[in-house]
Amino acid sequence: MIKINQWEADYLIKNVPTRRLKKASERKKHNGKTYYILCDDADSLKTIAMLRHYIPVKKTIVSTNGKRKEIIVSPVQQLLNDN
């Protein structure tokens, strides 16, 4: 699960019809809420990665036989790795 800000949750509620957010708590003084995105919600993860300015990154890995291989790490995978 990935914790998101209030403005990110508002954006998802307004623009992504297939979202699946989990509301964890409500603060009584400020009316703020804590939202989480489930890791299997692809549309919401793509949108949050876009809002947080993640871009595809090329990484070079070395396999066990010594050959180098370039892989492209998607923005969604970077978001999941960071959290």
PyMOL commands that set and color helices and strands:
alter all, ss='L'
color gray80, all
select helices_A, chain A and resi 6-15+42-51+75-82
alter helices_A, ss='H'
color red, helices_A
select strands_A, chain A and resi 2-4+21-26+33-37+57-62+68-73
alter strands_A, ss='S'
color yellow, strands_A
deselect
rebuild
show_as cartoon
